[in-house]
């Protein structure tokens, strides 16, 4: 019997062209669909909570997929959610892992039912390169002023039109979003930028980080942030921070 | 003026043929020598505290090298140790980092003056592959019995002839070593094996771990360890655990 499954996934995005399937390119969605298609013997669609960019990582991406988990080779017994998880992990490359599979209600939709997302962006500004974390951080040349960035972040929290922070110049729909928390913390030479919100525009977290880092360098004053929001112009914000520092931590339902 | 420098190095050994330089192969020693040779304009020897195997990592390998740190392009000023470190890190690949450079006494020798080494071997036995640590752990199929392994480890501590745990069948010199601490701890799905000793034979830590894991699986009883030591025969011990779980944490002087 076909059921709807909620699938929680962890991945190192370094060698992928992002989440969304593309012909002839390795993507996370493509790999997941291949494995479920192999298991089920027919093409299975995997719907993600969002599309991460090429090079972005995830510790808790959520997707859903509707399929019949009957194991034809074992007398038509239905695979349990843990058996589906184990099957997927056996055939997935070692930079993608399924953390959990759960039966969900028919109406569960990973994208439409998501009510919040938490992203973490990690920077490193120590004197020595972080060998073991090198693929998961953005290395900064200079120490930014964390306090100034925190002041700027306060202006960015709330419900705003984030058009200045949208990477898609042809965005037709509303660019208003709610970001209820931006927390910036330093631990040794690592600086973590945590963003929690109802949803994010294309490249939005990376442009927010790129802009906050300009504040940290003293190129933008915290008090200029309202003008940048007001302008609704991508040119006014800072650059798009590199993908490798970004990780989708969790999706709320 | 030529000085002797103590150099502390961190590396992800995944893509290297071990520490020791080899013609036409990437090795850690080879990379370090290339960078110092480039800096000094003449071939510089880098002497390591020991030779890690292909695929083994280090957080605190120590080496020494004798060279003249004069910067000819900047009016013959001598580079400070931090400047040497920064120069090396600028030209090293991103999976090798120099953590510290210090002036040492003439008599300092990274290998002969070492009085102790700490190695950590990391296993993982959770249901889901550890995506972000995948290159730094050995994944186990089943949960081993940690208590049994701790009992076996107690027999392995002390001053012993570790010939049964030596990977070099043609070892001519003494195979007696002192291992003053073997600690096995579980944190969640990670199991850490910490070995502290005055020195280790070729592959010794990996064979100790391979043997302890056989104990953890119930294939060897802890009480059999004295016989295995006694036998002085590599065949009696367990297999060599995979290189990627091993990391040289520090060297004592």
Interface residues (C-beta under 8 A of the other chain):
Chain A: X10 X11 X12 X57 X82 X85 X86 X89 X94 X95 X96 X97 X98 X99 X127 X128 X129 X130 X131 X132 X134 X136
Chain B: X10 X11 X12 X57 X59 X82 X85 X86 X89 X94 X95 X96 X97 X98 X99 X127 X128 X129 X130 X131 X132 X134 X136
